[in-house]
Amino acid sequence: MNIKIKESKDIKRDEVIALYNANQWSSADKPDELMNALKNSHTLVTAHDNGNLIGLANAISDGFLMVYYPHMLVLPEYQGQGIGHLIMKKMQEKYRGFHMQMLTADGKAIDFYEKVGFEKAGKTQSMWIYKGDEH
């Protein structure tokens, strides 16, 4: 393996859609919107193995106080190898001093995010209007 983690919005549509499909994320069904969302994120961090996209995470932020991490995915065959940790480490380098870092996690993702320093937000309740089906 030759893993490279970097901040970059230079992503290939077919690789992005394959990554989202491999993780069964419904946003793959809206490729134009997905690509626009990723490319217009405050930050996009990608993971590549020998030039092939194997993971990514994006951030939406006001640039000063608050950051929200909506997506973090790694190809299933690369999961459990520390790639997600490297991606989040790169995000933490950029947003470490922010007043609030937020995300929504469920299932196995909860354990992962706890390992990288996130905790349940007090007595808050997640709420949404959501048009996907993977949750």
N, CA, C and O atoms as CSV, one atom per row, in Angstrom:
chain,resi,resn,atom,element,x,y,z
A,1,MET,N,N,0.829,-1.189,0.000
A,1,MET,CA,C,0.000,0.000,0.000
A,1,MET,C,C,0.872,1.251,0.000
A,1,MET,O,O,1.943,1.297,0.605
A,2,ASN,N,N,0.376,2.245,-0.693
A,2,ASN,CA,C,1.036,3.542,-0.756
A,2,ASN,C,C,-0.028,4.620,-0.496
A,2,ASN,O,O,-0.488,5.291,-1.420
A,3,ILE,N,N,-0.410,4.771,0.788
A,3,ILE,CA,C,-1.524,5.636,1.178
A,3,ILE,C,C,-1.060,7.087,1.280
A,3,ILE,O,O,-0.041,7.385,1.905
A,4,LYS,N,N,-1.822,7.978,0.658
A,4,LYS,CA,C,-1.568,9.414,0.756
A,4,LYS,C,C,-2.858,10.098,1.195
A,4,LYS,O,O,-3.915,9.900,0.596
A,5,ILE,N,N,-2.758,10.907,2.249
A,5,ILE,CA,C,-3.876,11.680,2.773
A,5,ILE,C,C,-3.578,13.146,2.483
A,5,ILE,O,O,-2.515,13.646,2.851
A,6,LYS,N,N,-4.508,13.839,1.826
A,6,LYS,CA,C,-4.249,15.242,1.521
A,6,LYS,C,C,-5.557,16.020,1.421
A,6,LYS,O,O,-6.629,15.463,1.185
A,7,GLU,N,N,-5.425,17.315,1.607
A,7,GLU,CA,C,-6.549,18.214,1.390
A,7,GLU,C,C,-6.566,18.545,-0.093
A,7,GLU,O,O,-5.617,19.124,-0.623
A,8,SER,N,N,-7.662,18.170,-0.762
A,8,SER,CA,C,-7.733,18.386,-2.202
A,8,SER,C,C,-9.167,18.274,-2.680
A,8,SER,O,O,-9.907,17.397,-2.234
A,9,LYS,N,N,-9.560,19.145,-3.573
A,9,LYS,CA,C,-10.885,19.064,-4.185
A,9,LYS,C,C,-10.787,18.494,-5.599
A,9,LYS,O,O,-11.752,18.540,-6.362
A,10,ASP,N,N,-9.631,17.966,-5.938
A,10,ASP,CA,C,-9.408,17.349,-7.237
A,10,ASP,C,C,-9.833,15.880,-7.129
A,10,ASP,O,O,-9.022,15.006,-6.821
A,11,ILE,N,N,-11.124,15.626,-7.391
A,11,ILE,CA,C,-11.681,14.289,-7.262
A,11,ILE,C,C,-12.351,13.885,-8.559
A,11,ILE,O,O,-12.866,14.728,-9.294
A,12,LYS,N,N,-12.340,12.591,-8.834
A,12,LYS,CA,C,-12.949,12.057,-10.051
A,12,LYS,C,C,-14.339,11.524,-9.722
A,12,LYS,O,O,-14.530,10.744,-8.788
A,13,ARG,N,N,-15.281,11.963,-10.508
A,13,ARG,CA,C,-16.686,11.598,-10.282
A,13,ARG,C,C,-16.887,10.087,-10.159
A,13,ARG,O,O,-17.543,9.628,-9.223
A,14,ASP,N,N,-16.332,9.310,-11.090
A,14,ASP,CA,C,-16.555,7.860,-11.065
A,14,ASP,C,C,-15.996,7.220,-9.802
A,14,ASP,O,O,-16.590,6.281,-9.272
A,15,GLU,N,N,-14.851,7.717,-9.309
A,15,GLU,CA,C,-14.275,7.173,-8.077
A,15,GLU,C,C,-15.126,7.545,-6.861
A,15,GLU,O,O,-15.314,6.732,-5.956
A,16,VAL,N,N,-15.634,8.771,-6.847
A,16,VAL,CA,C,-16.478,9.217,-5.735
A,16,VAL,C,C,-17.749,8.378,-5.684
A,16,VAL,O,O,-18.128,7.891,-4.619
A,17,ILE,N,N,-18.408,8.207,-6.823
A,17,ILE,CA,C,-19.651,7.441,-6.858
A,17,ILE,C,C,-19.388,5.987,-6.454
A,17,ILE,O,O,-20.194,5.393,-5.737
A,18,ALA,N,N,-18.286,5.415,-6.897
A,18,ALA,CA,C,-17.945,4.040,-6.509
A,18,ALA,C,C,-17.742,3.933,-4.991
A,18,ALA,O,O,-18.178,2.963,-4.372
A,19,LEU,N,N,-17.078,4.933,-4.396
A,19,LEU,CA,C,-16.850,4.943,-2.948
A,19,LEU,C,C,-18.174,5.007,-2.193
A,19,LEU,O,O,-18.376,4.267,-1.231
A,20,TYR,N,N,-19.071,5.881,-2.623
A,20,TYR,CA,C,-20.369,6.020,-1.958
A,20,TYR,C,C,-21.234,4.780,-2.156
A,20,TYR,O,O,-21.911,4.341,-1.226
A,21,ASN,N,N,-21.216,4.210,-3.362
A,21,ASN,CA,C,-21.964,2.974,-3.603
A,21,ASN,C,C,-21.422,1.817,-2.771
A,21,ASN,O,O,-22.194,1.024,-2.232
A,22,ALA,N,N,-20.102,1.716,-2.664
A,22,ALA,CA,C,-19.496,0.638,-1.882
A,22,ALA,C,C,-19.916,0.699,-0.415
A,22,ALA,O,O,-19.975,-0.324,0.267
A,23,ASN,N,N,-20.206,1.910,0.060
A,23,ASN,CA,C,-20.642,2.097,1.447
A,23,ASN,C,C,-22.165,2.196,1.567
A,23,ASN,O,O,-22.693,2.449,2.649
A,24,GLN,N,N,-22.860,1.996,0.450
A,24,GLN,CA,C,-24.324,2.005,0.395
A,24,GLN,C,C,-24.923,3.315,0.901
A,24,GLN,O,O,-25.912,3.316,1.633
A,25,TRP,N,N,-24.307,4.436,0.497
A,25,TRP,CA,C,-24.814,5.762,0.846
A,25,TRP,C,C,-25.706,6.234,-0.290
A,25,TRP,O,O,-25.303,6.221,-1.454
A,26,SER,N,N,-26.912,6.650,0.049
A,26,SER,CA,C,-27.898,7.034,-0.955
A,26,SER,C,C,-27.512,8.290,-1.729
A,26,SER,O,O,-28.057,8.528,-2.806
A,27,SER,N,N,-26.602,9.088,-1.221
A,27,SER,CA,C,-26.191,10.287,-1.958
A,27,SER,C,C,-25.525,9.932,-3.287
A,27,SER,O,O,-25.407,10.790,-4.162
A,28,ALA,N,N,-25.089,8.679,-3.452
A,28,ALA,CA,C,-24.540,8.241,-4.741
A,28,ALA,C,C,-25.597,8.305,-5.837
A,28,ALA,O,O,-25.269,8.378,-7.021
A,29,ASP,N,N,-26.881,8.278,-5.433
A,29,ASP,CA,C,-27.973,8.344,-6.403
A,29,ASP,C,C,-28.199,9.759,-6.935
A,29,ASP,O,O,-28.996,9.965,-7.850
A,30,LYS,N,N,-27.495,10.728,-6.356
A,30,LYS,CA,C,-27.594,12.122,-6.807
A,30,LYS,C,C,-26.186,12.624,-7.118
A,30,LYS,O,O,-25.670,13.496,-6.418
A,31,PRO,N,N,-25.563,12.080,-8.163
A,31,PRO,CA,C,-24.150,12.372,-8.411
A,31,PRO,C,C,-23.823,13.844,-8.646
A,31,PRO,O,O,-22.783,14.320,-8.189
A,32,ASP,N,N,-24.683,14.571,-9.346
A,32,ASP,CA,C,-24.402,15.990,-9.592
A,32,ASP,C,C,-24.396,16.767,-8.284
A,32,ASP,O,O,-23.487,17.554,-8.019
A,33,GLU,N,N,-25.431,16.534,-7.461
A,33,GLU,CA,C,-25.528,17.228,-6.177
A,33,GLU,C,C,-24.373,16.838,-5.256
A,33,GLU,O,O,-23.807,17.684,-4.564
A,34,LEU,N,N,-24.031,15.554,-5.255
A,34,LEU,CA,C,-22.938,15.068,-4.414
A,34,LEU,C,C,-21.620,15.725,-4.803
A,34,LEU,O,O,-20.885,16.196,-3.935
A,35,MET,N,N,-21.318,15.760,-6.083
A,35,MET,CA,C,-20.061,16.356,-6.529
A,35,MET,C,C,-20.021,17.843,-6.207
A,35,MET,O,O,-18.991,18.356,-5.768
A,36,ASN,N,N,-21.130,18.538,-6.419
A,36,ASN,CA,C,-21.188,19.961,-6.078
A,36,ASN,C,C,-20.992,20.165,-4.582
A,36,ASN,O,O,-20.262,21.064,-4.165
A,37,ALA,N,N,-21.643,19.332,-3.776
A,37,ALA,CA,C,-21.510,19.448,-2.317
A,37,ALA,C,C,-20.064,19.251,-1.889
A,37,ALA,O,O,-19.545,20.032,-1.091
A,38,LEU,N,N,-19.410,18.228,-2.405
A,38,LEU,CA,C,-18.023,17.953,-2.006
A,38,LEU,C,C,-17.088,19.061,-2.469
A,38,LEU,O,O,-16.248,19.528,-1.699
A,39,LYS,N,N,-17.226,19.478,-3.704
A,39,LYS,CA,C,-16.332,20.498,-4.238
A,39,LYS,C,C,-16.554,21.876,-3.612
A,39,LYS,O,O,-15.660,22.722,-3.640
A,40,ASN,N,N,-17.737,22.101,-3.051
A,40,ASN,CA,C,-18.029,23.380,-2.400
A,40,ASN,C,C,-17.910,23.311,-0.882
A,40,ASN,O,O,-18.282,24.258,-0.189
A,41,SER,N,N,-17.406,22.220,-0.369
A,41,SER,CA,C,-17.175,22.102,1.065
A,41,SER,C,C,-16.083,23.072,1.492
A,41,SER,O,O,-15.269,23.503,0.675
A,42,HIS,N,N,-16.070,23.410,2.763
A,42,HIS,CA,C,-14.999,24.246,3.310
A,42,HIS,C,C,-13.665,23.513,3.178
A,42,HIS,O,O,-12.643,24.108,2.835
A,43,THR,N,N,-13.698,22.209,3.458
A,43,THR,CA,C,-12.507,21.365,3.344
A,43,THR,C,C,-12.915,19.999,2.816
A,43,THR,O,O,-13.967,19.474,3.180
A,44,LEU,N,N,-12.086,19.430,1.964
A,44,LEU,CA,C,-12.246,18.063,1.495
A,44,LEU,C,C,-10.898,17.376,1.643
A,44,LEU,O,O,-9.898,17.814,1.075
A,45,VAL,N,N,-10.883,16.303,2.406
A,45,VAL,CA,C,-9.668,15.519,2.602
A,45,VAL,C,C,-9.875,14.175,1.916
A,45,VAL,O,O,-10.910,13.532,2.093
A,46,THR,N,N,-8.891,13.759,1.136
A,46,THR,CA,C,-8.993,12.500,0.410
A,46,THR,C,C,-7.873,11.558,0.815
A,46,THR,O,O,-6.801,11.973,1.256
A,47,ALA,N,N,-8.162,10.273,0.650
A,47,ALA,CA,C,-7.164,9.222,0.862
A,47,ALA,C,C,-7.036,8.443,-0.441
A,47,ALA,O,O,-8.031,8.015,-1.025
A,48,HIS,N,N,-5.816,8.272,-0.878
A,48,HIS,CA,C,-5.544,7.535,-2.110
A,48,HIS,C,C,-4.527,6.430,-1.839
A,48,HIS,O,O,-3.618,6.585,-1.024
A,49,ASP,N,N,-4.700,5.321,-2.536
A,49,ASP,CA,C,-3.723,4.238,-2.524
A,49,ASP,C,C,-3.249,4.075,-3.965
A,49,ASP,O,O,-4.023,3.703,-4.847
A,50,ASN,N,N,-1.989,4.353,-4.186
A,50,ASN,CA,C,-1.426,4.297,-5.541
A,50,ASN,C,C,-2.271,5.092,-6.534
A,50,ASN,O,O,-2.499,4.649,-7.660
A,51,GLY,N,N,-2.732,6.262,-6.111
A,51,GLY,CA,C,-3.477,7.152,-6.982
A,51,GLY,C,C,-4.973,6.893,-7.051
A,51,GLY,O,O,-5.695,7.676,-7.667
A,52,ASN,N,N,-5.462,5.820,-6.439
A,52,ASN,CA,C,-6.889,5.497,-6.469
A,52,ASN,C,C,-7.566,5.974,-5.194
A,52,ASN,O,O,-7.052,5.762,-4.096
A,53,LEU,N,N,-8.732,6.625,-5.340
A,53,LEU,CA,C,-9.487,7.123,-4.193
A,53,LEU,C,C,-9.985,5.956,-3.354
A,53,LEU,O,O,-10.669,5.061,-3.851
A,54,ILE,N,N,-9.625,5.980,-2.058
A,54,ILE,CA,C,-10.082,4.929,-1.149
A,54,ILE,C,C,-10.860,5.491,0.042
A,54,ILE,O,O,-11.433,4.733,0.824
A,55,GLY,N,N,-10.881,6.816,0.179
A,55,GLY,CA,C,-11.625,7.411,1.284
A,55,GLY,C,C,-11.664,8.917,1.151
A,55,GLY,O,O,-10.867,9.520,0.432
A,56,LEU,N,N,-12.624,9.519,1.869
A,56,LEU,CA,C,-12.696,10.979,1.899
A,56,LEU,C,C,-13.523,11.430,3.092
A,56,LEU,O,O,-14.282,10.659,3.679
A,57,ALA,N,N,-13.354,12.693,3.428
A,57,ALA,CA,C,-14.181,13.360,4.433
A,57,ALA,C,C,-14.305,14.810,4.002
A,57,ALA,O,O,-13.398,15.375,3.392
A,58,ASN,N,N,-15.456,15.405,4.334
A,58,ASN,CA,C,-15.618,16.820,4.042
A,58,ASN,C,C,-16.065,17.560,5.281
A,58,ASN,O,O,-16.549,16.965,6.243
A,59,ALA,N,N,-15.894,18.872,5.241
A,59,ALA,CA,C,-16.269,19.738,6.354
A,59,ALA,C,C,-17.016,20.946,5.821
A,59,ALA,O,O,-16.685,21.496,4.770
A,60,ILE,N,N,-18.023,21.343,6.569
A,60,ILE,CA,C,-18.762,22.585,6.328
A,60,ILE,C,C,-18.468,23.461,7.531
A,60,ILE,O,O,-18.633,23.021,8.668
A,61,SER,N,N,-18.034,24.695,7.299
A,61,SER,CA,C,-17.590,25.526,8.414
A,61,SER,C,C,-17.817,27.000,8.141
A,61,SER,O,O,-17.889,27.439,6.993
A,62,ASP,N,N,-17.931,27.765,9.242
A,62,ASP,CA,C,-17.936,29.221,9.128
A,62,ASP,C,C,-16.508,29.746,9.065
A,62,ASP,O,O,-16.291,30.938,8.849
A,63,GLY,N,N,-15.531,28.854,9.255
A,63,GLY,CA,C,-14.129,29.226,9.152
A,63,GLY,C,C,-13.514,29.770,10.424
A,63,GLY,O,O,-12.323,30.080,10.446
A,64,PHE,N,N,-14.301,29.894,11.487
A,64,PHE,CA,C,-13.785,30.499,12.717
A,64,PHE,C,C,-14.172,29.748,13.993
A,64,PHE,O,O,-13.311,29.433,14.816
A,65,LEU,N,N,-15.451,29.465,14.155
A,65,LEU,CA,C,-15.938,28.881,15.410
A,65,LEU,C,C,-16.464,27.462,15.286
A,65,LEU,O,O,-16.244,26.644,16.180
A,66,MET,N,N,-17.156,27.154,14.194
A,66,MET,CA,C,-17.884,25.918,14.089
A,66,MET,C,C,-17.544,25.164,12.807
A,66,MET,O,O,-17.378,25.746,11.735
A,67,VAL,N,N,-17.446,23.839,12.965
A,67,VAL,CA,C,-17.263,22.973,11.809
A,67,VAL,C,C,-18.167,21.758,11.981
A,67,VAL,O,O,-18.316,21.222,13.079
A,68,TYR,N,N,-18.761,21.343,10.878
A,68,TYR,CA,C,-19.599,20.149,10.848
A,68,TYR,C,C,-19.004,19.195,9.827
A,68,TYR,O,O,-18.682,19.600,8.710
A,69,TYR,N,N,-18.856,17.938,10.202
A,69,TYR,CA,C,-18.318,16.904,9.316
A,69,TYR,C,C,-19.472,16.031,8.818
A,69,TYR,O,O,-19.891,15.115,9.525
A,70,PRO,N,N,-19.998,16.297,7.605
A,70,PRO,CA,C,-21.135,15.507,7.136
A,70,PRO,C,C,-20.777,14.119,6.599
A,70,PRO,O,O,-21.533,13.168,6.798
A,71,HIS,N,N,-19.637,13.995,5.922
A,71,HIS,CA,C,-19.288,12.718,5.291
A,71,HIS,C,C,-17.877,12.281,5.665
A,71,HIS,O,O,-16.949,13.088,5.709
A,72,MET,N,N,-17.739,10.998,5.930
A,72,MET,CA,C,-16.431,10.364,6.086
A,72,MET,C,C,-16.624,8.913,5.679
A,72,MET,O,O,-17.338,8.161,6.343
A,73,LEU,N,N,-15.986,8.529,4.589
A,73,LEU,CA,C,-16.137,7.182,4.054
A,73,LEU,C,C,-14.777,6.610,3.683
A,73,LEU,O,O,-13.878,7.334,3.256
A,74,VAL,N,N,-14.644,5.317,3.850
A,74,VAL,CA,C,-13.475,4.560,3.414
A,74,VAL,C,C,-14.005,3.311,2.716
A,74,VAL,O,O,-14.967,2.701,3.182
A,75,LEU,N,N,-13.387,2.932,1.611
A,75,LEU,CA,C,-13.804,1.710,0.939
A,75,LEU,C,C,-13.809,0.552,1.942
A,75,LEU,O,O,-12.893,0.446,2.758
A,76,PRO,N,N,-14.818,-0.310,1.895
A,76,PRO,CA,C,-14.918,-1.393,2.874
A,76,PRO,C,C,-13.664,-2.260,2.985
A,76,PRO,O,O,-13.306,-2.686,4.083
A,77,GLU,N,N,-13.001,-2.522,1.874
A,77,GLU,CA,C,-11.807,-3.380,1.924
A,77,GLU,C,C,-10.617,-2.700,2.600
A,77,GLU,O,O,-9.631,-3.364,2.918
A,78,TYR,N,N,-10.692,-1.385,2.823
A,78,TYR,CA,C,-9.628,-0.646,3.501
A,78,TYR,C,C,-10.000,-0.282,4.937
A,78,TYR,O,O,-9.170,0.246,5.676
A,79,GLN,N,N,-11.237,-0.559,5.334
A,79,GLN,CA,C,-11.661,-0.211,6.692
A,79,GLN,C,C,-10.915,-1.060,7.717
A,79,GLN,O,O,-10.547,-2.204,7.448
A,80,GLY,N,N,-10.701,-0.483,8.885
A,80,GLY,CA,C,-10.002,-1.184,9.963
A,80,GLY,C,C,-8.491,-1.121,9.850
A,80,GLY,O,O,-7.787,-1.808,10.591
A,81,GLN,N,N,-7.980,-0.303,8.930
A,81,GLN,CA,C,-6.531,-0.197,8.721
A,81,GLN,C,C,-5.985,1.172,9.128
A,81,GLN,O,O,-4.834,1.490,8.830
A,82,GLY,N,N,-6.795,1.978,9.802
A,82,GLY,CA,C,-6.329,3.268,10.289
A,82,GLY,C,C,-6.485,4.419,9.315
A,82,GLY,O,O,-6.063,5.535,9.617
A,83,ILE,N,N,-7.074,4.181,8.162
A,83,ILE,CA,C,-7.203,5.233,7.158
A,83,ILE,C,C,-8.188,6.304,7.622
A,83,ILE,O,O,-7.928,7.495,7.452
A,84,GLY,N,N,-9.296,5.902,8.197
A,84,GLY,CA,C,-10.252,6.864,8.734
A,84,GLY,C,C,-9.618,7.732,9.810
A,84,GLY,O,O,-9.887,8.931,9.883
A,85,HIS,N,N,-8.776,7.129,10.646
A,85,HIS,CA,C,-8.065,7.891,11.677
A,85,HIS,C,C,-7.142,8.925,11.040
A,85,HIS,O,O,-7.060,10.060,11.512
A,86,LEU,N,N,-6.452,8.541,9.976
A,86,LEU,CA,C,-5.565,9.491,9.291
A,86,LEU,C,C,-6.348,10.642,8.671
A,86,LEU,O,O,-5.918,11.794,8.721
A,87,ILE,N,N,-7.503,10.322,8.086
A,87,ILE,CA,C,-8.337,11.362,7.497
A,87,ILE,C,C,-8.793,12.340,8.576
A,87,ILE,O,O,-8.704,13.554,8.394
A,88,MET,N,N,-9.284,11.808,9.707
A,88,MET,CA,C,-9.767,12.682,10.774
A,88,MET,C,C,-8.617,13.450,11.430
A,88,MET,O,O,-8.814,14.571,11.898
A,89,LYS,N,N,-7.436,12.867,11.468
A,89,LYS,CA,C,-6.265,13.578,11.995
A,89,LYS,C,C,-5.983,14.811,11.132
A,89,LYS,O,O,-5.678,15.885,11.651
A,90,LYS,N,N,-6.086,14.645,9.836
A,90,LYS,CA,C,-5.873,15.772,8.918
A,90,LYS,C,C,-6.923,16.861,9.154
A,90,LYS,O,O,-6.603,18.050,9.149
A,91,MET,N,N,-8.169,16.451,9.361
A,91,MET,CA,C,-9.222,17.428,9.667
A,91,MET,C,C,-8.923,18.123,10.999
A,91,MET,O,O,-9.078,19.339,11.109
A,92,GLN,N,N,-8.504,17.374,11.991
A,92,GLN,CA,C,-8.211,17.932,13.307
A,92,GLN,C,C,-7.055,18.929,13.253
A,92,GLN,O,O,-7.041,19.902,14.008
A,93,GLU,N,N,-6.098,18.697,12.377
A,93,GLU,CA,C,-5.003,19.653,12.221
A,93,GLU,C,C,-5.552,21.017,11.808
A,93,GLU,O,O,-5.048,22.050,12.249
A,94,LYS,N,N,-6.570,21.023,10.976
A,94,LYS,CA,C,-7.128,22.276,10.479
A,94,LYS,C,C,-8.103,22.919,11.463
A,94,LYS,O,O,-8.139,24.144,11.582
A,95,TYR,N,N,-8.892,22.111,12.168
A,95,TYR,CA,C,-9.991,22.643,12.979
A,95,TYR,C,C,-9.785,22.479,14.486
A,95,TYR,O,O,-10.722,22.687,15.256
A,96,ARG,N,N,-8.608,22.121,14.908
A,96,ARG,CA,C,-8.304,21.842,16.321
A,96,ARG,C,C,-8.756,22.934,17.280
A,96,ARG,O,O,-9.313,22.619,18.331
A,97,GLY,N,N,-8.542,24.184,16.963
A,97,GLY,CA,C,-8.846,25.274,17.884
A,97,GLY,C,C,-10.274,25.790,17.814
A,97,GLY,O,O,-10.609,26.761,18.493
A,98,PHE,N,N,-11.115,25.169,17.015
A,98,PHE,CA,C,-12.483,25.651,16.862
A,98,PHE,C,C,-13.302,25.401,18.124
A,98,PHE,O,O,-13.083,24.427,18.844
A,99,HIS,N,N,-14.241,26.293,18.372
A,99,HIS,CA,C,-15.116,26.214,19.538
A,99,HIS,C,C,-15.988,24.954,19.515
A,99,HIS,O,O,-16.214,24.336,20.556
A,100,MET,N,N,-16.478,24.573,18.325
A,100,MET,CA,C,-17.368,23.424,18.224
A,100,MET,C,C,-17.084,22.634,16.955
A,100,MET,O,O,-17.024,23.191,15.859
A,101,GLN,N,N,-16.910,21.329,17.121
A,101,GLN,CA,C,-16.795,20.401,16.004
A,101,GLN,C,C,-17.946,19.410,16.151
A,101,GLN,O,O,-18.110,18.796,17.206
A,102,MET,N,N,-18.730,19.258,15.112
A,102,MET,CA,C,-19.941,18.445,15.186
A,102,MET,C,C,-19.994,17.415,14.073
A,102,MET,O,O,-19.402,17.588,13.008
A,103,LEU,N,N,-20.726,16.330,14.350
A,103,LEU,CA,C,-21.046,15.339,13.344
A,103,LEU,C,C,-22.218,14.515,13.830
A,103,LEU,O,O,-22.588,14.565,15.003
A,104,THR,N,N,-22.791,13.762,12.924
A,104,THR,CA,C,-23.842,12.811,13.251
A,104,THR,C,C,-23.293,11.431,12.957
A,104,THR,O,O,-22.763,11.186,11.873
A,105,ALA,N,N,-23.416,10.529,13.915
A,105,ALA,CA,C,-22.896,9.172,13.740
A,105,ALA,C,C,-23.937,8.166,14.200
A,105,ALA,O,O,-24.698,8.422,15.134
A,106,ASP,N,N,-23.959,7.020,13.534
A,106,ASP,CA,C,-24.795,5.918,13.996
A,106,ASP,C,C,-24.072,4.601,13.738
A,106,ASP,O,O,-23.050,4.563,13.053
A,107,GLY,N,N,-24.607,3.546,14.287
A,107,GLY,CA,C,-24.042,2.214,14.075
A,107,GLY,C,C,-22.585,2.125,14.485
A,107,GLY,O,O,-22.182,2.663,15.516
A,108,LYS,N,N,-21.801,1.441,13.666
A,108,LYS,CA,C,-20.379,1.237,13.953
A,108,LYS,C,C,-19.597,2.546,13.981
A,108,LYS,O,O,-18.534,2.625,14.598
A,109,ALA,N,N,-20.120,3.567,13.317
A,109,ALA,CA,C,-19.423,4.852,13.265
A,109,ALA,C,C,-19.291,5.485,14.647
A,109,ALA,O,O,-18.338,6.223,14.895
A,110,ILE,N,N,-20.229,5.210,15.547
A,110,ILE,CA,C,-20.176,5.793,16.891
A,110,ILE,C,C,-18.886,5.402,17.585
A,110,ILE,O,O,-18.201,6.268,18.130
A,111,ASP,N,N,-18.538,4.134,17.582
A,111,ASP,CA,C,-17.291,3.675,18.214
A,111,ASP,C,C,-16.073,4.324,17.568
A,111,ASP,O,O,-15.144,4.738,18.262
A,112,PHE,N,N,-16.076,4.414,16.231
A,112,PHE,CA,C,-14.954,5.034,15.540
A,112,PHE,C,C,-14.758,6.471,16.005
A,112,PHE,O,O,-13.649,6.860,16.371
A,113,TYR,N,N,-15.833,7.264,15.992
A,113,TYR,CA,C,-15.701,8.676,16.349
A,113,TYR,C,C,-15.337,8.871,17.817
A,113,TYR,O,O,-14.649,9.835,18.153
A,114,GLU,N,N,-15.776,7.993,18.683
A,114,GLU,CA,C,-15.347,8.073,20.082
A,114,GLU,C,C,-13.840,7.850,20.196
A,114,GLU,O,O,-13.180,8.489,21.015
A,115,LYS,N,N,-13.298,6.957,19.388
A,115,LYS,CA,C,-11.855,6.681,19.409
A,115,LYS,C,C,-11.026,7.873,18.933
A,115,LYS,O,O,-9.863,8.012,19.310
A,116,VAL,N,N,-11.625,8.734,18.103
A,116,VAL,CA,C,-10.880,9.905,17.624
A,116,VAL,C,C,-11.250,11.168,18.398
A,116,VAL,O,O,-10.925,12.277,17.973
A,117,GLY,N,N,-11.934,11.002,19.544
A,117,GLY,CA,C,-12.122,12.119,20.462
A,117,GLY,C,C,-13.504,12.725,20.565
A,117,GLY,O,O,-13.711,13.627,21.378
A,118,PHE,N,N,-14.452,12.268,19.778
A,118,PHE,CA,C,-15.806,12.816,19.859
A,118,PHE,C,C,-16.576,12.149,20.985
A,118,PHE,O,O,-16.296,11.007,21.349
A,119,GLU,N,N,-17.550,12.868,21.534
A,119,GLU,CA,C,-18.402,12.310,22.566
A,119,GLU,C,C,-19.834,12.773,22.339
A,119,GLU,O,O,-20.080,13.746,21.627
A,120,LYS,N,N,-20.772,12.065,22.950
A,120,LYS,CA,C,-22.178,12.447,22.823
A,120,LYS,C,C,-22.353,13.863,23.348
A,120,LYS,O,O,-21.777,14.238,24.368
A,121,ALA,N,N,-23.154,14.640,22.638
A,121,ALA,CA,C,-23.320,16.063,22.951
A,121,ALA,C,C,-24.388,16.257,24.023
A,121,ALA,O,O,-25.523,16.626,23.722
A,122,GLY,N,N,-24.017,16.008,25.263
A,122,GLY,CA,C,-24.922,16.243,26.385
A,122,GLY,C,C,-26.245,15.533,26.214
A,122,GLY,O,O,-26.286,14.328,25.967
A,123,LYS,N,N,-27.329,16.281,26.346
A,123,LYS,CA,C,-28.668,15.710,26.217
A,123,LYS,C,C,-29.307,16.079,24.886
A,123,LYS,O,O,-30.531,16.060,24.753
A,124,THR,N,N,-28.478,16.414,23.901
A,124,THR,CA,C,-29.013,16.820,22.607
A,124,THR,C,C,-29.666,15.645,21.903
A,124,THR,O,O,-29.356,14.485,22.177
A,125,GLN,N,N,-30.559,15.960,21.007
A,125,GLN,CA,C,-31.264,14.965,20.208
A,125,GLN,C,C,-31.011,15.274,18.745
A,125,GLN,O,O,-31.239,16.400,18.304
A,126,SER,N,N,-30.541,14.290,17.982
A,126,SER,CA,C,-30.363,14.496,16.542
A,126,SER,C,C,-31.727,14.622,15.888
A,126,SER,O,O,-32.654,13.874,16.198
A,127,MET,N,N,-31.833,15.579,14.980
A,127,MET,CA,C,-33.086,15.784,14.251
A,127,MET,C,C,-32.743,16.126,12.809
A,127,MET,O,O,-31.708,16.731,12.529
A,128,TRP,N,N,-33.625,15.730,11.897
A,128,TRP,CA,C,-33.381,16.040,10.505
A,128,TRP,C,C,-34.631,15.912,9.669
A,128,TRP,O,O,-35.619,15.307,10.087
A,129,ILE,N,N,-34.579,16.485,8.489
A,129,ILE,CA,C,-35.483,16.175,7.388
A,129,ILE,C,C,-34.566,15.509,6.386
A,129,ILE,O,O,-33.656,16.143,5.851
A,130,TYR,N,N,-34.800,14.242,6.132
A,130,TYR,CA,C,-33.829,13.435,5.413
A,130,TYR,C,C,-34.507,12.654,4.306
A,130,TYR,O,O,-35.565,12.064,4.521
A,131,LYS,N,N,-33.908,12.644,3.121
A,131,LYS,CA,C,-34.507,11.972,1.993
A,131,LYS,C,C,-33.716,10.735,1.560
A,131,LYS,O,O,-33.903,10.238,0.450
A,132,GLY,N,N,-32.836,10.239,2.432
A,132,GLY,CA,C,-32.074,9.036,2.125
A,132,GLY,C,C,-32.722,7.811,2.731
A,132,GLY,O,O,-33.792,7.896,3.333
A,133,ASP,N,N,-32.068,6.665,2.570
A,133,ASP,CA,C,-32.640,5.446,3.126
A,133,ASP,C,C,-31.618,4.544,3.817
A,133,ASP,O,O,-31.948,3.419,4.193
A,134,GLU,N,N,-30.397,5.015,3.988
A,134,GLU,CA,C,-29.389,4.136,4.581
A,134,GLU,C,C,-29.377,4.160,6.098
A,134,GLU,O,O,-28.628,3.394,6.703
A,135,HIS,N,N,-30.171,5.003,6.738
A,135,HIS,CA,C,-30.171,5.080,8.193
A,135,HIS,C,C,-31.454,4.526,8.751
A,135,HIS,O,O,-31.640,4.506,9.967
